[in-house]
């Protein structure tokens, strides 16, 4: 599971295909480097490494998560995670 690529560019979708290192701020007020990749990059690297993609998921906020409205609204504005199940 990785951060969903849309998550980091949701405020400016023109940045989606710009594969570069970005400094992103964490909830703990620190900045970390993140190398942006597209969904196709992840899928093609997985296939190119000899894996078969079994399932792709973009998990949604659970019902329990909806109880905290301000956090819920933050996480439903765009997918937050990308999960890929692959096997060799």
Order of alpha helices (4+ residues) and beta strands (2+ residues): beta-alpha-beta-beta-alpha-beta-alpha-beta
